[in-house]
Amino acid sequence: MPPDMNAVPNEYGCADAANILYSIGEMTRDPDERAAAIRTLQDFQDPASGLFREATHHPLHTTAHCLAALELFEAGPRYPVTAVEELLSRQTPREFLDSLDWEGNPWNESHKGAGLYTICFLTGMMTPAWRNDYFDDLDAHADPETGICRRGAATGKQELARHLAGNFHYLFCYLHARRAFPFPEKMIDSCIALYRDGELLEFFGEKFSFLEVDWVFTLHRATRQTPHRFRESRETLREFARKYHAFLCGESWENAIGGDDLHALFGMVTAVAELQLALPGEIVTVCPLRSVLDRRPFI
């Protein structure tokens, strides 16, 4: 698509650009360019609250995303995130997580749940006790039937694929904390069933989005924690990788949904990076791709 000449830098575009450059091994080493990138990201922060705000996502998501991008430059926010400090003083991890709409809006609400964890870690506000309480609550409420829902939340009010997308955000927090996934066998069963039954939402694998990496990451990383259906999982990932490759190398990809969106493009790059990790030697790139999630939480 032709570039929008009226576009101006925003929080997501700048953070996504940094994430993509890191993923493909093209982060600048020039100190002046790095300093300029850091200043650009820091300039988006609200001095009063410490939050980063953008119209398309909740401030906790936007703040976590910008802080995670700054971490790639080994930098942090310019101001303390006082809004989160106030939240932590009012609510325990359990109270905060209980306040989320796990049944009706699991995907968007996970932006808050995982966003808070990321902000706490990247700003140094996280204590071992808070971290343990956070994961203890997630463990206690994990769904033993699906592995990808809050217990009792899979009522049919939202598609199971949306629960998968929400659960993904907590999984990269588990990965960061070196915590075991709850019910990884059920995660694998759900991922394979959703793929085989064609229930991964419309245009899965045929647009630029984050749902692809949500699914690939969940299936791949769950198989690192259990031998359950390992070969079948790899064959399923391999089958999807072939289809995704055909889409990405097709003649119409530039006009695909999300093709003009840096945030969606970042989702695609992360999905390919995860597939390259899952299928050693099968996806060759000029520079081996890196998943930002192996460095710190949040995308």
C-alpha positions in Angstrom: 0.0 0.0 0.0 1.3 3.6 -0.6 2.6 5.3 2.5 0.3 7.8 4.2 2.2 11.1 3.8 0.1 12.7 6.6 1.0 10.0 9.2 2.8 11.2 12.3 4.8 9.1 14.8 2.8 7.6 17.5 3.4 5.3 20.5 2.7 2.0 18.7 4.4 2.8 15.4 7.6 3.8 17.2 7.6 0.9 19.6 6.7 -1.6 16.9 9.5 -0.3 14.7 12.0 -0.9 17.5 10.6 -4.4 18.1 10.8 -5.3 14.4 14.4 -4.0 14.0 15.4 -6.1 17.1 13.7 -9.1 15.7 15.5 -9.0 12.4 18.9 -8.0 13.8 18.8 -4.5 12.5 18.9 -2.4 15.7 21.2 0.6 15.1 24.5 0.7 16.9 25.0 4.4 16.3 24.8 6.1 19.7 23.2 9.2 18.3 20.5 7.2 16.5 19.9 5.1 19.6 19.6 8.3 21.8 17.1 9.8 19.3 15.0 6.6 19.4 15.0 6.6 23.2 14.0 10.3 23.3 11.2 9.8 20.8 9.6 7.0 22.9 10.1 8.8 26.2 8.4 11.9 24.8 5.1 10.0 24.6 5.0 9.6 28.4 2.6 11.7 30.5 4.7 13.3 33.2 1.8 13.4 35.7 0.7 9.8 35.6 3.7 8.2 34.0 1.4 6.4 31.6 1.7 6.2 27.8 -1.7 6.7 26.1 -2.9 5.9 22.6 -6.5 5.6 21.3 -6.6 2.0 20.2 -5.5 0.2 23.4 -5.8 0.5 27.2 -3.1 2.7 28.9 -1.7 -0.3 30.7 -1.1 -2.1 27.4 0.3 1.1 25.7 2.6 1.7 28.7 3.9 -1.9 28.8 4.5 -1.9 25.1 6.5 1.4 25.1 8.5 0.4 28.2 9.2 -3.0 26.6 10.5 -1.2 23.5 12.7 1.1 25.6 14.2 -2.0 27.2 15.5 -3.1 23.9 17.7 0.0 24.1 18.5 -0.8 27.7 16.6 2.3 28.7 13.5 3.1 30.8 10.8 5.8 31.2 11.7 9.4 31.9 9.2 9.7 34.8 7.9 7.2 37.4 4.7 5.5 36.6 2.8 6.9 39.5 -0.6 5.7 38.2 0.5 2.1 38.7 2.1 2.9 42.0 -1.3 4.1 43.2 -3.0 1.0 41.7 -0.6 -1.3 43.6 -1.3 0.5 46.8 -5.1 -0.1 46.4 -5.3 -3.6 45.1 -3.5 -6.9 45.6 -2.7 -9.0 42.5 -5.7 -11.2 43.3 -8.1 -8.3 43.5 -6.8 -6.8 40.3 -7.0 -10.0 38.4 -10.5 -10.8 39.8 -11.7 -7.4 38.5 -11.0 -8.3 34.9 -13.8 -9.5 32.5 -12.4 -13.0 31.9 -15.7 -14.3 30.4 -16.9 -11.5 28.2 -13.7 -9.9 27.0 -10.7 -12.1 27.7 -8.5 -10.9 24.9 -8.6 -7.1 25.6 -8.7 -7.6 29.4 -5.5 -9.6 29.2 -3.8 -6.4 27.9 -4.4 -5.0 31.4 -3.5 -8.2 33.3 -0.2 -8.8 31.5 0.5 -5.1 31.1 0.5 -4.6 34.8 3.0 -7.4 35.3 5.3 -6.0 32.6 5.2 -2.5 34.0 5.9 -3.7 37.5 8.9 -5.6 36.2 10.4 -3.1 33.9 10.1 -0.2 36.4 11.5 -2.2 39.3 8.2 -2.0 41.2 7.8 -5.7 41.4 8.6 -7.5 44.6 9.1 -11.3 44.9 5.9 -11.5 47.1 3.8 -9.6 44.5 5.1 -11.8 41.7 4.4 -15.0 43.6 0.9 -13.8 44.5 0.2 -12.9 40.8 1.1 -16.3 39.5 -0.4 -18.2 42.4 -3.7 -16.6 41.5 -3.4 -17.4 37.8 -2.4 -21.0 38.7 -5.4 -21.3 41.1 -7.9 -20.2 38.5 -6.4 -22.0 35.4 -9.0 -24.1 33.6 -8.2 -27.8 33.7 -10.5 -28.5 30.8 -9.1 -26.2 28.1 -5.8 -24.9 29.6 -6.4 -21.6 27.9 -9.2 -20.0 29.9 -9.9 -18.7 33.4 -11.7 -21.5 35.2 -15.4 -21.1 34.6 -15.0 -18.4 31.8 -15.4 -20.7 28.8 -19.2 -20.2 28.7 -19.5 -19.7 25.0 -19.9 -15.9 25.5 -16.7 -15.5 23.5 -15.0 -17.9 21.0 -12.4 -20.1 22.5 -9.9 -18.6 20.1 -10.3 -15.3 21.9 -9.6 -17.0 25.2 -6.4 -18.4 23.6 -5.4 -14.9 22.5 -6.0 -13.6 26.0 -4.2 -16.4 27.7 -1.1 -15.9 25.5 -0.4 -12.6 27.2 -0.1 -14.4 30.6 2.0 -17.1 29.1 4.8 -14.7 28.1 4.8 -13.5 31.7 5.1 -17.1 32.8 8.0 -17.5 30.4 9.7 -14.4 31.7 9.3 -15.5 35.3 10.5 -19.1 34.5 7.2 -20.4 35.9 5.6 -23.7 34.7 2.5 -23.3 32.6 -0.6 -24.7 34.2 -2.1 -27.6 32.3 0.3 -27.5 29.3 -1.2 -30.8 28.0 -4.6 -29.2 27.8 -3.1 -26.2 26.1 -1.7 -28.4 23.4 -5.0 -30.3 23.0 -6.9 -27.0 22.6 -4.4 -25.5 20.1 -4.5 -28.6 17.9 -8.3 -28.8 18.0 -8.8 -25.1 17.2 -6.5 -25.4 14.2 -8.0 -28.7 12.9 -11.5 -27.6 13.4 -10.9 -24.2 11.7 -12.0 -22.2 14.8 -9.1 -19.8 15.0 -11.2 -16.8 13.8 -11.7 -15.5 10.3 -8.6 -14.9 8.1 -6.2 -16.8 10.5 -3.0 -17.1 8.6 -4.2 -14.9 5.8 -3.7 -11.4 7.3 -1.3 -9.5 9.4 -2.3 -9.8 13.1 -1.3 -11.2 16.5 -3.6 -14.2 16.5 -1.0 -16.3 14.6 1.7 -15.7 17.2 -0.8 -16.2 20.0 -1.5 -19.7 18.7 2.1 -20.6 17.5 3.7 -19.4 20.8 1.1 -21.3 23.0 1.5 -24.6 21.1 5.3 -24.4 20.7 6.1 -23.3 24.3 3.7 -25.8 25.8 5.5 -28.6 24.1 8.7 -27.5 25.8 7.1 -28.4 29.1 5.6 -31.8 28.3 6.1 -34.6 25.8 2.4 -34.7 25.3 1.6 -35.0 21.5 5.0 -33.6 20.7 5.3 -35.1 17.1 1.8 -34.2 16.3 2.3 -30.6 17.5 5.4 -30.2 15.4 3.6 -31.5 12.3 0.7 -29.1 13.0 3.1 -26.2 13.3 4.9 -27.4 10.1 1.6 -27.5 8.2 0.7 -24.0 9.3 4.1 -22.7 8.5 3.8 -23.9 4.9 0.4 -22.2 4.5 1.6 -19.0 6.2 4.7 -19.0 4.0 2.5 -19.2 0.9 0.5 -16.3 2.1 3.5 -14.1 2.9 5.1 -14.9 -0.4 1.9 -14.4 -2.4 1.3 -11.7 -4.9 -1.4 -10.0 -2.9 0.2 -9.8 0.6 0.7 -6.0 0.3 -3.0 -5.6 0.1 -3.8 -8.0 2.9 -5.7 -7.0 6.0 -3.2 -5.2 8.3 -0.6 -4.9 5.6 -0.3 -1.1 6.2 -0.1 -1.4 10.0 3.3 -1.6 11.8 1.7 -3.1 14.9 0.1 -5.9 12.8 3.4 -6.3 10.9 5.2 -6.8 14.2 2.8 -9.5 15.1 3.6 -11.3 11.8 7.4 -11.0 12.4 7.1 -12.4 15.9 5.0 -15.3 14.5 7.7 -16.2 12.0 10.4 -15.9 14.6 8.5 -18.3 16.8 8.0 -20.7 13.9 11.8 -20.6 13.2 12.5 -21.5 16.8 9.9 -24.3 16.7 11.1 -25.8 13.4 14.9 -25.8 13.5 16.5 -25.6 10.0 13.2 -25.3 8.2 12.8 -21.5 8.0 16.0 -19.9 6.8 16.5 -16.1 7.0 19.6 -13.9 6.3 19.8 -13.2 10.0 18.3 -15.6 12.5 15.2 -14.0 13.9 15.0 -13.2 17.5 11.8 -13.3 19.6 11.5 -10.2 21.8 9.6 -12.5 24.3 12.9 -14.3 25.0 14.3 -11.0 26.2 11.5 -9.5 28.2 7.7 -9.8 28.5 5.2 -8.1 26.2 4.4 -7.5 22.6 
